[in-house]
């Protein structure tokens, strides 16, 4: 299974990224891990652009966010 599943128009190509990074950090006193996906879409990608991320069915998602062009959490 791929990490990302793209939600795109039928003939659209997947976007390109100028940066893409995945971090997995173990929790100090818990068997769970913190997973962080950070990516920057290439400037050539037309916005808005929707995509989804696959996670295990029993995953506990505590927070998701995106940054605005002025680096504010949204």
CHARMM internal coordinates of N, CA and C (Angstrom, degrees):
IC EDIT
DIST 1 N 1 CA 1.4410
DIST 1 CA 1 C 1.5174
ANGL 1 N 1 CA 1 C 107.99
DIST 1 C 2 N 1.2995
ANGL 1 CA 1 C 2 N 116.89
DIHE 1 N 1 CA 1 C 2 N 136.27
DIST 2 N 2 CA 1.4577
ANGL 1 C 2 N 2 CA 119.94
DIHE 1 CA 1 C 2 N 2 CA 178.99
DIST 2 CA 2 C 1.5281
ANGL 2 N 2 CA 2 C 109.64
DIHE 1 C 2 N 2 CA 2 C -79.12
DIST 2 C 3 N 1.3103
ANGL 2 CA 2 C 3 N 115.87
DIHE 2 N 2 CA 2 C 3 N 157.41
DIST 3 N 3 CA 1.4612
ANGL 2 C 3 N 3 CA 121.34
DIHE 2 CA 2 C 3 N 3 CA -178.96
DIST 3 CA 3 C 1.5143
ANGL 3 N 3 CA 3 C 111.57
DIHE 2 C 3 N 3 CA 3 C -65.18
DIST 3 C 4 N 1.3196
ANGL 3 CA 3 C 4 N 116.73
DIHE 3 N 3 CA 3 C 4 N -41.12
DIST 4 N 4 CA 1.4700
ANGL 3 C 4 N 4 CA 120.47
DIHE 3 CA 3 C 4 N 4 CA -177.18
DIST 4 CA 4 C 1.5152
ANGL 4 N 4 CA 4 C 110.58
DIHE 3 C 4 N 4 CA 4 C -118.88
DIST 4 C 5 N 1.3070
ANGL 4 CA 4 C 5 N 115.67
DIHE 4 N 4 CA 4 C 5 N 140.99
DIST 5 N 5 CA 1.4622
ANGL 4 C 5 N 5 CA 121.82
DIHE 4 CA 4 C 5 N 5 CA 173.28
DIST 5 CA 5 C 1.5135
ANGL 5 N 5 CA 5 C 107.11
DIHE 4 C 5 N 5 CA 5 C -113.24
DIST 5 C 6 N 1.2941
ANGL 5 CA 5 C 6 N 116.67
DIHE 5 N 5 CA 5 C 6 N 118.73
DIST 6 N 6 CA 1.4691
ANGL 5 C 6 N 6 CA 120.04
DIHE 5 CA 5 C 6 N 6 CA -174.66
DIST 6 CA 6 C 1.5093
ANGL 6 N 6 CA 6 C 111.28
DIHE 5 C 6 N 6 CA 6 C -84.80
DIST 6 C 7 N 1.3099
ANGL 6 CA 6 C 7 N 116.54
DIHE 6 N 6 CA 6 C 7 N 133.47
DIST 7 N 7 CA 1.4587
ANGL 6 C 7 N 7 CA 123.06
DIHE 6 CA 6 C 7 N 7 CA 174.97
DIST 7 CA 7 C 1.5225
ANGL 7 N 7 CA 7 C 105.38
DIHE 6 C 7 N 7 CA 7 C -103.81
DIST 7 C 8 N 1.3138
ANGL 7 CA 7 C 8 N 116.33
DIHE 7 N 7 CA 7 C 8 N 98.14
DIST 8 N 8 CA 1.4617
ANGL 7 C 8 N 8 CA 120.98
DIHE 7 CA 7 C 8 N 8 CA -172.98
DIST 8 CA 8 C 1.5173
ANGL 8 N 8 CA 8 C 109.96
DIHE 7 C 8 N 8 CA 8 C -135.02
DIST 8 C 9 N 1.3166
ANGL 8 CA 8 C 9 N 116.80
DIHE 8 N 8 CA 8 C 9 N 163.06
DIST 9 N 9 CA 1.4640
ANGL 8 C 9 N 9 CA 118.29
DIHE 8 CA 8 C 9 N 9 CA 170.09
DIST 9 CA 9 C 1.5201
ANGL 9 N 9 CA 9 C 109.67
DIHE 8 C 9 N 9 CA 9 C -56.10
DIST 9 C 10 N 1.3083
ANGL 9 CA 9 C 10 N 117.45
DIHE 9 N 9 CA 9 C 10 N 153.17
DIST 10 N 10 CA 1.4618
ANGL 9 C 10 N 10 CA 122.40
DIHE 9 CA 9 C 10 N 10 CA -171.48
DIST 10 CA 10 C 1.5252
ANGL 10 N 10 CA 10 C 114.40
DIHE 9 C 10 N 10 CA 10 C -52.02
DIST 10 C 11 N 1.3247
ANGL 10 CA 10 C 11 N 119.29
DIHE 10 N 10 CA 10 C 11 N -37.54
DIST 11 N 11 CA 1.4590
ANGL 10 C 11 N 11 CA 120.50
DIHE 10 CA 10 C 11 N 11 CA -175.60
DIST 11 CA 11 C 1.5282
ANGL 11 N 11 CA 11 C 113.16
DIHE 10 C 11 N 11 CA 11 C -102.99
DIST 11 C 12 N 1.3118
ANGL 11 CA 11 C 12 N 118.02
DIHE 11 N 11 CA 11 C 12 N 1.82
DIST 12 N 12 CA 1.4657
ANGL 11 C 12 N 12 CA 120.47
DIHE 11 CA 11 C 12 N 12 CA -176.89
DIST 12 CA 12 C 1.5245
ANGL 12 N 12 CA 12 C 111.14
DIHE 11 C 12 N 12 CA 12 C -74.39
DIST 12 C 13 N 1.3170
ANGL 12 CA 12 C 13 N 115.55
DIHE 12 N 12 CA 12 C 13 N 144.03
DIST 13 N 13 CA 1.4627
ANGL 12 C 13 N 13 CA 120.74
DIHE 12 CA 12 C 13 N 13 CA 176.02
DIST 13 CA 13 C 1.5210
ANGL 13 N 13 CA 13 C 109.22
DIHE 12 C 13 N 13 CA 13 C -82.71
DIST 13 C 14 N 1.3419
ANGL 13 CA 13 C 14 N 117.59
DIHE 13 N 13 CA 13 C 14 N 152.11
DIST 14 N 14 CA 1.4635
ANGL 13 C 14 N 14 CA 119.23
DIHE 13 CA 13 C 14 N 14 CA 175.96
DIST 14 CA 14 C 1.5288
ANGL 14 N 14 CA 14 C 109.73
DIHE 13 C 14 N 14 CA 14 C -59.30
DIST 14 C 15 N 1.3228
ANGL 14 CA 14 C 15 N 117.55
DIHE 14 N 14 CA 14 C 15 N 152.14
DIST 15 N 15 CA 1.4641
ANGL 14 C 15 N 15 CA 120.24
DIHE 14 CA 14 C 15 N 15 CA -178.62
DIST 15 CA 15 C 1.5199
ANGL 15 N 15 CA 15 C 111.47
DIHE 14 C 15 N 15 CA 15 C -73.38
DIST 15 C 16 N 1.3069
ANGL 15 CA 15 C 16 N 116.05
DIHE 15 N 15 CA 15 C 16 N 164.01
DIST 16 N 16 CA 1.4615
ANGL 15 C 16 N 16 CA 120.78
DIHE 15 CA 15 C 16 N 16 CA 172.99
DIST 16 CA 16 C 1.5194
ANGL 16 N 16 CA 16 C 107.94
DIHE 15 C 16 N 16 CA 16 C -106.54
DIST 16 C 17 N 1.3176
ANGL 16 CA 16 C 17 N 115.32
DIHE 16 N 16 CA 16 C 17 N 154.03
DIST 17 N 17 CA 1.4519
ANGL 16 C 17 N 17 CA 122.19
DIHE 16 CA 16 C 17 N 17 CA -178.43
DIST 17 CA 17 C 1.5197
ANGL 17 N 17 CA 17 C 110.11
DIHE 16 C 17 N 17 CA 17 C -117.21
DIST 17 C 18 N 1.3224
ANGL 17 CA 17 C 18 N 115.86
DIHE 17 N 17 CA 17 C 18 N 143.57
DIST 18 N 18 CA 1.4574
ANGL 17 C 18 N 18 CA 119.05
DIHE 17 CA 17 C 18 N 18 CA 172.37
DIST 18 CA 18 C 1.5272
ANGL 18 N 18 CA 18 C 109.51
DIHE 17 C 18 N 18 CA 18 C -86.63
DIST 18 C 19 N 1.3464
ANGL 18 CA 18 C 19 N 116.59
DIHE 18 N 18 CA 18 C 19 N -17.80
DIST 19 N 19 CA 1.4644
ANGL 18 C 19 N 19 CA 121.83
DIHE 18 CA 18 C 19 N 19 CA 177.00
DIST 19 CA 19 C 1.5216
ANGL 19 N 19 CA 19 C 107.94
DIHE 18 C 19 N 19 CA 19 C -156.95
DIST 19 C 20 N 1.3246
ANGL 19 CA 19 C 20 N 117.37
DIHE 19 N 19 CA 19 C 20 N 140.99
DIST 20 N 20 CA 1.4679
ANGL 19 C 20 N 20 CA 122.10
DIHE 19 CA 19 C 20 N 20 CA 178.74
DIST 20 CA 20 C 1.5134
ANGL 20 N 20 CA 20 C 107.85
DIHE 19 C 20 N 20 CA 20 C -150.56
DIST 20 C 21 N 1.3230
ANGL 20 CA 20 C 21 N 116.24
DIHE 20 N 20 CA 20 C 21 N 124.39
DIST 21 N 21 CA 1.4592
ANGL 20 C 21 N 21 CA 120.37
DIHE 20 CA 20 C 21 N 21 CA -175.06
DIST 21 CA 21 C 1.5216
ANGL 21 N 21 CA 21 C 109.74
DIHE 20 C 21 N 21 CA 21 C -144.77
DIST 21 C 22 N 1.3332
ANGL 21 CA 21 C 22 N 117.12
DIHE 21 N 21 CA 21 C 22 N 136.10
DIST 22 N 22 CA 1.4595
ANGL 21 C 22 N 22 CA 122.40
DIHE 21 CA 21 C 22 N 22 CA 175.20
DIST 22 CA 22 C 1.5201
ANGL 22 N 22 CA 22 C 107.40
DIHE 21 C 22 N 22 CA 22 C -121.80
DIST 22 C 23 N 1.3350
ANGL 22 CA 22 C 23 N 116.28
DIHE 22 N 22 CA 22 C 23 N 128.07
DIST 23 N 23 CA 1.4642
ANGL 22 C 23 N 23 CA 121.67
DIHE 22 CA 22 C 23 N 23 CA 177.96
DIST 23 CA 23 C 1.5231
ANGL 23 N 23 CA 23 C 108.47
DIHE 22 C 23 N 23 CA 23 C -118.81
DIST 23 C 24 N 1.3196
ANGL 23 CA 23 C 24 N 116.60
DIHE 23 N 23 CA 23 C 24 N 138.80
DIST 24 N 24 CA 1.4659
ANGL 23 C 24 N 24 CA 122.11
DIHE 23 CA 23 C 24 N 24 CA 176.00
DIST 24 CA 24 C 1.5235
ANGL 24 N 24 CA 24 C 106.83
DIHE 23 C 24 N 24 CA 24 C -126.06
DIST 24 C 25 N 1.3282
ANGL 24 CA 24 C 25 N 116.65
DIHE 24 N 24 CA 24 C 25 N 115.41
DIST 25 N 25 CA 1.4587
ANGL 24 C 25 N 25 CA 122.25
DIHE 24 CA 24 C 25 N 25 CA -177.00
DIST 25 CA 25 C 1.5183
ANGL 25 N 25 CA 25 C 109.92
DIHE 24 C 25 N 25 CA 25 C -114.31
DIST 25 C 26 N 1.3269
ANGL 25 CA 25 C 26 N 118.12
DIHE 25 N 25 CA 25 C 26 N 129.69
DIST 26 N 26 CA 1.4606
ANGL 25 C 26 N 26 CA 119.63
DIHE 25 CA 25 C 26 N 26 CA 175.53
DIST 26 CA 26 C 1.5335
ANGL 26 N 26 CA 26 C 110.01
DIHE 25 C 26 N 26 CA 26 C -71.94
DIST 26 C 27 N 1.3324
ANGL 26 CA 26 C 27 N 116.37
DIHE 26 N 26 CA 26 C 27 N 144.97
DIST 27 N 27 CA 1.4564
ANGL 26 C 27 N 27 CA 120.62
DIHE 26 CA 26 C 27 N 27 CA 174.13
DIST 27 CA 27 C 1.5325
ANGL 27 N 27 CA 27 C 107.99
DIHE 26 C 27 N 27 CA 27 C -78.11
DIST 27 C 28 N 1.3028
ANGL 27 CA 27 C 28 N 117.26
DIHE 27 N 27 CA 27 C 28 N 147.03
DIST 28 N 28 CA 1.4580
ANGL 27 C 28 N 28 CA 122.38
DIHE 27 CA 27 C 28 N 28 CA -175.02
DIST 28 CA 28 C 1.5264
ANGL 28 N 28 CA 28 C 112.36
DIHE 27 C 28 N 28 CA 28 C -64.05
DIST 28 C 29 N 1.3219
ANGL 28 CA 28 C 29 N 117.94
DIHE 28 N 28 CA 28 C 29 N -50.05
DIST 29 N 29 CA 1.4681
ANGL 28 C 29 N 29 CA 121.51
DIHE 28 CA 28 C 29 N 29 CA -173.48
DIST 29 CA 29 C 1.5312
ANGL 29 N 29 CA 29 C 112.21
DIHE 28 C 29 N 29 CA 29 C -122.96
DIST 29 C 30 N 1.3218
ANGL 29 CA 29 C 30 N 115.80
DIHE 29 N 29 CA 29 C 30 N 33.30
DIST 30 N 30 CA 1.4555
ANGL 29 C 30 N 30 CA 120.89
DIHE 29 CA 29 C 30 N 30 CA -173.55
DIST 30 CA 30 C 1.5271
ANGL 30 N 30 CA 30 C 107.59
DIHE 29 C 30 N 30 CA 30 C -150.47
DIST 30 C 31 N 1.3347
ANGL 30 CA 30 C 31 N 119.09
DIHE 30 N 30 CA 30 C 31 N 142.95
DIST 31 N 31 CA 1.4727
ANGL 30 C 31 N 31 CA 119.96
DIHE 30 CA 30 C 31 N 31 CA -179.29
DIST 31 CA 31 C 1.5339
ANGL 31 N 31 CA 31 C 113.74
DIHE 30 C 31 N 31 CA 31 C -73.82
DIST 31 C 32 N 1.3476
ANGL 31 CA 31 C 32 N 118.37
DIHE 31 N 31 CA 31 C 32 N -5.87
DIST 32 N 32 CA 1.4576
ANGL 31 C 32 N 32 CA 120.82
DIHE 31 CA 31 C 32 N 32 CA 179.93
DIST 32 CA 32 C 1.5297
ANGL 32 N 32 CA 32 C 111.09
DIHE 31 C 32 N 32 CA 32 C -79.51
DIST 32 C 33 N 1.3250
ANGL 32 CA 32 C 33 N 115.17
DIHE 32 N 32 CA 32 C 33 N 169.53
DIST 33 N 33 CA 1.4674
ANGL 32 C 33 N 33 CA 121.04
DIHE 32 CA 32 C 33 N 33 CA 176.16
DIST 33 CA 33 C 1.5227
ANGL 33 N 33 CA 33 C 109.41
DIHE 32 C 33 N 33 CA 33 C -126.33
DIST 33 C 34 N 1.3099
ANGL 33 CA 33 C 34 N 115.10
DIHE 33 N 33 CA 33 C 34 N 156.62
DIST 34 N 34 CA 1.4580
ANGL 33 C 34 N 34 CA 122.30
DIHE 33 CA 33 C 34 N 34 CA 173.91
DIST 34 CA 34 C 1.5256
ANGL 34 N 34 CA 34 C 106.70
DIHE 33 C 34 N 34 CA 34 C -101.14
DIST 34 C 35 N 1.3274
ANGL 34 CA 34 C 35 N 116.88
DIHE 34 N 34 CA 34 C 35 N 123.80
DIST 35 N 35 CA 1.4648
ANGL 34 C 35 N 35 CA 121.44
DIHE 34 CA 34 C 35 N 35 CA 179.05
DIST 35 CA 35 C 1.5176
ANGL 35 N 35 CA 35 C 108.50
DIHE 34 C 35 N 35 CA 35 C -111.93
DIST 35 C 36 N 1.3197
ANGL 35 CA 35 C 36 N 116.10
DIHE 35 N 35 CA 35 C 36 N 130.14
DIST 36 N 36 CA 1.4530
ANGL 35 C 36 N 36 CA 121.49
DIHE 35 CA 35 C 36 N 36 CA -178.71
DIST 36 CA 36 C 1.5286
ANGL 36 N 36 CA 36 C 108.14
DIHE 35 C 36 N 36 CA 36 C -125.62
DIST 36 C 37 N 1.3211
ANGL 36 CA 36 C 37 N 116.14
DIHE 36 N 36 CA 36 C 37 N 123.55
DIST 37 N 37 CA 1.4577
ANGL 36 C 37 N 37 CA 121.87
DIHE 36 CA 36 C 37 N 37 CA 175.94
DIST 37 CA 37 C 1.5236
ANGL 37 N 37 CA 37 C 106.62
DIHE 36 C 37 N 37 CA 37 C -109.91
DIST 37 C 38 N 1.3142
ANGL 37 CA 37 C 38 N 116.56
DIHE 37 N 37 CA 37 C 38 N 120.55
DIST 38 N 38 CA 1.4633
ANGL 37 C 38 N 38 CA 121.94
DIHE 37 CA 37 C 38 N 38 CA 178.04
DIST 38 CA 38 C 1.5227
ANGL 38 N 38 CA 38 C 108.16
DIHE 37 C 38 N 38 CA 38 C -121.93
DIST 38 C 39 N 1.3155
ANGL 38 CA 38 C 39 N 115.52
DIHE 38 N 38 CA 38 C 39 N 130.28
DIST 39 N 39 CA 1.4607
ANGL 38 C 39 N 39 CA 118.50
DIHE 38 CA 38 C 39 N 39 CA 179.23
DIST 39 CA 39 C 1.5203
ANGL 39 N 39 CA 39 C 110.18
DIHE 38 C 39 N 39 CA 39 C -150.11
DIST 39 C 40 N 1.2964
ANGL 39 CA 39 C 40 N 114.91
DIHE 39 N 39 CA 39 C 40 N 151.48
DIST 40 N 40 CA 1.4650
ANGL 39 C 40 N 40 CA 122.58
DIHE 39 CA 39 C 40 N 40 CA 174.39
DIST 40 CA 40 C 1.5180
ANGL 40 N 40 CA 40 C 107.42
DIHE 39 C 40 N 40 CA 40 C -121.66
DIST 40 C 41 N 1.3185
ANGL 40 CA 40 C 41 N 115.88
DIHE 40 N 40 CA 40 C 41 N 120.44
DIST 41 N 41 CA 1.4592
ANGL 40 C 41 N 41 CA 119.29
DIHE 40 CA 40 C 41 N 41 CA 175.70
DIST 41 CA 41 C 1.5197
ANGL 41 N 41 CA 41 C 109.51
DIHE 40 C 41 N 41 CA 41 C -68.85
DIST 41 C 42 N 1.3164
ANGL 41 CA 41 C 42 N 115.95
DIHE 41 N 41 CA 41 C 42 N 143.16
DIST 42 N 42 CA 1.4502
ANGL 41 C 42 N 42 CA 120.47
DIHE 41 CA 41 C 42 N 42 CA 175.18
DIST 42 CA 42 C 1.5247
ANGL 42 N 42 CA 42 C 109.12
DIHE 41 C 42 N 42 CA 42 C -61.24
DIST 42 C 43 N 1.3159
ANGL 42 CA 42 C 43 N 117.03
DIHE 42 N 42 CA 42 C 43 N 147.71
DIST 43 N 43 CA 1.4721
ANGL 42 C 43 N 43 CA 121.18
DIHE 42 CA 42 C 43 N 43 CA -178.10
DIST 43 CA 43 C 1.5296
ANGL 43 N 43 CA 43 C 112.92
DIHE 42 C 43 N 43 CA 43 C -61.01
DIST 43 C 44 N 1.3180
ANGL 43 CA 43 C 44 N 117.62
DIHE 43 N 43 CA 43 C 44 N -18.67
DIST 44 N 44 CA 1.4669
ANGL 43 C 44 N 44 CA 120.73
DIHE 43 CA 43 C 44 N 44 CA -179.24
DIST 44 CA 44 C 1.5338
ANGL 44 N 44 CA 44 C 112.29
DIHE 43 C 44 N 44 CA 44 C -77.42
DIST 44 C 45 N 1.3282
ANGL 44 CA 44 C 45 N 118.90
DIHE 44 N 44 CA 44 C 45 N -12.89
DIST 45 N 45 CA 1.4642
ANGL 44 C 45 N 45 CA 122.14
DIHE 44 CA 44 C 45 N 45 CA -178.94
DIST 45 CA 45 C 1.5261
ANGL 45 N 45 CA 45 C 109.63
DIHE 44 C 45 N 45 CA 45 C -75.15
DIST 45 C 46 N 1.3285
ANGL 45 CA 45 C 46 N 115.59
DIHE 45 N 45 CA 45 C 46 N 126.20
DIST 46 N 46 CA 1.4630
ANGL 45 C 46 N 46 CA 120.38
DIHE 45 CA 45 C 46 N 46 CA -179.47
DIST 46 CA 46 C 1.5247
ANGL 46 N 46 CA 46 C 109.56
DIHE 45 C 46 N 46 CA 46 C -76.12
DIST 46 C 47 N 1.3270
ANGL 46 CA 46 C 47 N 116.45
DIHE 46 N 46 CA 46 C 47 N 128.74
DIST 47 N 47 CA 1.4578
ANGL 46 C 47 N 47 CA 122.02
DIHE 46 CA 46 C 47 N 47 CA -179.72
DIST 47 CA 47 C 1.5157
ANGL 47 N 47 CA 47 C 110.55
DIHE 46 C 47 N 47 CA 47 C -101.08
DIST 47 C 48 N 1.3165
ANGL 47 CA 47 C 48 N 120.43
DIHE 47 N 47 CA 47 C 48 N 153.05
DIST 48 N 48 CA 1.4626
ANGL 47 C 48 N 48 CA 125.64
DIHE 47 CA 47 C 48 N 48 CA -1.50
DIST 48 CA 48 C 1.5253
ANGL 48 N 48 CA 48 C 111.15
DIHE 47 C 48 N 48 CA 48 C -74.84
DIST 48 C 49 N 1.3126
ANGL 48 CA 48 C 49 N 116.22
DIHE 48 N 48 CA 48 C 49 N 153.63
DIST 49 N 49 CA 1.4590
ANGL 48 C 49 N 49 CA 123.46
DIHE 48 CA 48 C 49 N 49 CA -179.46
DIST 49 CA 49 C 1.5216
ANGL 49 N 49 CA 49 C 107.77
DIHE 48 C 49 N 49 CA 49 C -134.76
DIST 49 C 50 N 1.3194
ANGL 49 CA 49 C 50 N 117.68
DIHE 49 N 49 CA 49 C 50 N 118.62
DIST 50 N 50 CA 1.4595
ANGL 49 C 50 N 50 CA 121.96
DIHE 49 CA 49 C 50 N 50 CA -178.79
DIST 50 CA 50 C 1.5110
ANGL 50 N 50 CA 50 C 110.93
DIHE 49 C 50 N 50 CA 50 C -92.67
DIST 50 C 51 N 1.3356
ANGL 50 CA 50 C 51 N 116.64
DIHE 50 N 50 CA 50 C 51 N 137.34
DIST 51 N 51 CA 1.4554
ANGL 50 C 51 N 51 CA 120.57
DIHE 50 CA 50 C 51 N 51 CA 169.74
DIST 51 CA 51 C 1.5106
ANGL 51 N 51 CA 51 C 108.94
DIHE 50 C 51 N 51 CA 51 C -145.46
DIST 51 C 52 N 1.3097
ANGL 51 CA 51 C 52 N 116.96
DIHE 51 N 51 CA 51 C 52 N 164.54
DIST 52 N 52 CA 1.4574
ANGL 51 C 52 N 52 CA 121.43
DIHE 51 CA 51 C 52 N 52 CA 179.60
DIST 52 CA 52 C 1.5209
ANGL 52 N 52 CA 52 C 109.28
DIHE 51 C 52 N 52 CA 52 C -128.66
DIST 52 C 53 N 1.3062
ANGL 52 CA 52 C 53 N 115.40
DIHE 52 N 52 CA 52 C 53 N 157.77
DIST 53 N 53 CA 1.4602
ANGL 52 C 53 N 53 CA 122.68
DIHE 52 CA 52 C 53 N 53 CA 178.96
DIST 53 CA 53 C 1.5201
ANGL 53 N 53 CA 53 C 108.63
DIHE 52 C 53 N 53 CA 53 C -118.74
DIST 53 C 54 N 1.2923
ANGL 53 CA 53 C 54 N 117.64
DIHE 53 N 53 CA 53 C 54 N 133.14
DIST 54 N 54 CA 1.4608
ANGL 53 C 54 N 54 CA 121.33
DIHE 53 CA 53 C 54 N 54 CA 177.88
DIST 54 CA 54 C 1.5256
ANGL 54 N 54 CA 54 C 109.94
DIHE 53 C 54 N 54 CA 54 C -84.42
DIST 54 C 55 N 1.3226
ANGL 54 CA 54 C 55 N 115.70
DIHE 54 N 54 CA 54 C 55 N 133.46
DIST 55 N 55 CA 1.4713
ANGL 54 C 55 N 55 CA 121.54
DIHE 54 CA 54 C 55 N 55 CA 175.04
DIST 55 CA 55 C 1.5241
ANGL 55 N 55 CA 55 C 107.57
DIHE 54 C 55 N 55 CA 55 C -131.97
DIST 55 C 56 N 1.3316
ANGL 55 CA 55 C 56 N 118.01
DIHE 55 N 55 CA 55 C 56 N 155.76
DIST 56 N 56 CA 1.4721
ANGL 55 C 56 N 56 CA 120.14
DIHE 55 CA 55 C 56 N 56 CA 177.67
DIST 56 CA 56 C 1.5304
ANGL 56 N 56 CA 56 C 110.88
DIHE 55 C 56 N 56 CA 56 C -59.66
DIST 56 C 57 N 1.3213
ANGL 56 CA 56 C 57 N 116.97
DIHE 56 N 56 CA 56 C 57 N 148.49
DIST 57 N 57 CA 1.4622
ANGL 56 C 57 N 57 CA 122.23
DIHE 56 CA 56 C 57 N 57 CA -177.06
DIST 57 CA 57 C 1.5251
ANGL 57 N 57 CA 57 C 112.76
DIHE 56 C 57 N 57 CA 57 C -58.30
DIST 57 C 58 N 1.3224
ANGL 57 CA 57 C 58 N 118.12
DIHE 57 N 57 CA 57 C 58 N -32.23
DIST 58 N 58 CA 1.4692
ANGL 57 C 58 N 58 CA 120.44
DIHE 57 CA 57 C 58 N 58 CA -178.02
DIST 58 CA 58 C 1.5357
ANGL 58 N 58 CA 58 C 112.87
DIHE 57 C 58 N 58 CA 58 C -97.03
DIST 58 C 59 N 1.3228
ANGL 58 CA 58 C 59 N 117.33
DIHE 58 N 58 CA 58 C 59 N 13.28
DIST 59 N 59 CA 1.4662
ANGL 58 C 59 N 59 CA 120.98
DIHE 58 CA 58 C 59 N 59 CA 178.48
DIST 59 CA 59 C 1.5275
ANGL 59 N 59 CA 59 C 110.20
DIHE 58 C 59 N 59 CA 59 C -68.64
DIST 59 C 60 N 1.3208
ANGL 59 CA 59 C 60 N 115.77
DIHE 59 N 59 CA 59 C 60 N 145.78
DIST 60 N 60 CA 1.4566
ANGL 59 C 60 N 60 CA 121.43
DIHE 59 CA 59 C 60 N 60 CA 175.64
DIST 60 CA 60 C 1.5284
ANGL 60 N 60 CA 60 C 107.22
DIHE 59 C 60 N 60 CA 60 C -102.63
DIST 60 C 61 N 1.3238
ANGL 60 CA 60 C 61 N 116.24
DIHE 60 N 60 CA 60 C 61 N 108.54
DIST 61 N 61 CA 1.4496
ANGL 60 C 61 N 61 CA 120.81
DIHE 60 CA 60 C 61 N 61 CA -179.44
DIST 61 CA 61 C 1.5199
ANGL 61 N 61 CA 61 C 107.53
DIHE 60 C 61 N 61 CA 61 C -94.43
DIST 61 C 62 N 1.3402
ANGL 61 CA 61 C 62 N 116.20
DIHE 61 N 61 CA 61 C 62 N 112.57
DIST 62 N 62 CA 1.4544
ANGL 61 C 62 N 62 CA 120.98
DIHE 61 CA 61 C 62 N 62 CA -177.19
DIST 62 CA 62 C 1.5062
ANGL 62 N 62 CA 62 C 112.96
DIHE 61 C 62 N 62 CA 62 C -89.64
DIST 62 C 63 N 1.3313
ANGL 62 CA 62 C 63 N 117.50
DIHE 62 N 62 CA 62 C 63 N -28.40
DIST 63 N 63 CA 1.4539
ANGL 62 C 63 N 63 CA 119.88
DIHE 62 CA 62 C 63 N 63 CA -177.01
DIST 63 CA 63 C 1.5219
ANGL 63 N 63 CA 63 C 109.44
DIHE 62 C 63 N 63 CA 63 C -165.34
DIST 63 C 64 N 1.2974
ANGL 63 CA 63 C 64 N 115.66
DIHE 63 N 63 CA 63 C 64 N 144.33
DIST 64 N 64 CA 1.4603
ANGL 63 C 64 N 64 CA 122.35
DIHE 63 CA 63 C 64 N 64 CA 167.84
DIST 64 CA 64 C 1.5211
ANGL 64 N 64 CA 64 C 106.43
DIHE 63 C 64 N 64 CA 64 C -135.21
DIST 64 C 65 N 1.3092
ANGL 64 CA 64 C 65 N 116.78
DIHE 64 N 64 CA 64 C 65 N 150.04
DIST 65 N 65 CA 1.4550
ANGL 64 C 65 N 65 CA 119.41
DIHE 64 CA 64 C 65 N 65 CA 177.51
DIST 65 CA 65 C 1.5179
ANGL 65 N 65 CA 65 C 109.49
DIHE 64 C 65 N 65 CA 65 C -158.71
DIST 65 C 66 N 1.2986
ANGL 65 CA 65 C 66 N 114.31
DIHE 65 N 65 CA 65 C 66 N 169.17
DIST 66 N 66 CA 1.4586
ANGL 65 C 66 N 66 CA 121.47
DIHE 65 CA 65 C 66 N 66 CA 172.77
DIST 66 CA 66 C 1.5182
ANGL 66 N 66 CA 66 C 107.53
DIHE 65 C 66 N 66 CA 66 C -135.47
DIST 66 C 67 N 1.3040
ANGL 66 CA 66 C 67 N 115.78
DIHE 66 N 66 CA 66 C 67 N 159.07
DIST 67 N 67 CA 1.4582
ANGL 66 C 67 N 67 CA 120.35
DIHE 66 CA 66 C 67 N 67 CA 178.40
DIST 67 CA 67 C 1.5220
ANGL 67 N 67 CA 67 C 109.52
DIHE 66 C 67 N 67 CA 67 C -102.95
DIST 67 C 68 N 1.3071
ANGL 67 CA 67 C 68 N 115.73
DIHE 67 N 67 CA 67 C 68 N 139.82
DIST 68 N 68 CA 1.4587
ANGL 67 C 68 N 68 CA 121.18
DIHE 67 CA 67 C 68 N 68 CA 174.93
DIST 68 CA 68 C 1.5357
ANGL 68 N 68 CA 68 C 107.69
DIHE 67 C 68 N 68 CA 68 C -77.68
DIST 68 C 69 N 1.3190
ANGL 68 CA 68 C 69 N 118.53
DIHE 68 N 68 CA 68 C 69 N 168.66
DIST 69 N 69 CA 1.4746
ANGL 68 C 69 N 69 CA 120.12
DIHE 68 CA 68 C 69 N 69 CA 177.56
DIST 69 CA 69 C 1.5288
ANGL 69 N 69 CA 69 C 113.27
DIHE 68 C 69 N 69 CA 69 C -56.18
DIST 69 C 70 N 1.3400
ANGL 69 CA 69 C 70 N 117.14
DIHE 69 N 69 CA 69 C 70 N -24.41
DIST 70 N 70 CA 1.4719
ANGL 69 C 70 N 70 CA 119.36
DIHE 69 CA 69 C 70 N 70 CA 177.97
DIST 70 CA 70 C 1.5345
ANGL 70 N 70 CA 70 C 112.03
DIHE 69 C 70 N 70 CA 70 C -95.30
DIST 70 C 71 N 1.3428
ANGL 70 CA 70 C 71 N 116.94
DIHE 70 N 70 CA 70 C 71 N 19.13
DIST 71 N 71 CA 1.4710
ANGL 70 C 71 N 71 CA 124.68
DIHE 70 CA 70 C 71 N 71 CA 174.93
DIST 71 CA 71 C 1.5297
ANGL 71 N 71 CA 71 C 114.32
DIHE 70 C 71 N 71 CA 71 C 65.96
DIST 71 C 72 N 1.3288
ANGL 71 CA 71 C 72 N 117.25
DIHE 71 N 71 CA 71 C 72 N 29.51
DIST 72 N 72 CA 1.4572
ANGL 71 C 72 N 72 CA 120.75
DIHE 71 CA 71 C 72 N 72 CA 174.10
DIST 72 CA 72 C 1.5265
ANGL 72 N 72 CA 72 C 109.06
DIHE 71 C 72 N 72 CA 72 C -96.02
DIST 72 C 73 N 1.3457
ANGL 72 CA 72 C 73 N 116.51
DIHE 72 N 72 CA 72 C 73 N 139.86
DIST 73 N 73 CA 1.4600
ANGL 72 C 73 N 73 CA 119.95
DIHE 72 CA 72 C 73 N 73 CA 176.92
DIST 73 CA 73 C 1.5121
ANGL 73 N 73 CA 73 C 110.73
DIHE 72 C 73 N 73 CA 73 C -69.15
DIST 73 C 74 N 1.3155
ANGL 73 CA 73 C 74 N 115.65
DIHE 73 N 73 CA 73 C 74 N 140.26
DIST 74 N 74 CA 1.4548
ANGL 73 C 74 N 74 CA 121.61
DIHE 73 CA 73 C 74 N 74 CA -179.17
DIST 74 CA 74 C 1.4963
ANGL 74 N 74 CA 74 C 109.60
DIHE 73 C 74 N 74 CA 74 C -133.43
END
COOR INIT
IC SEED 1 N 1 CA 1 C
IC BUILD
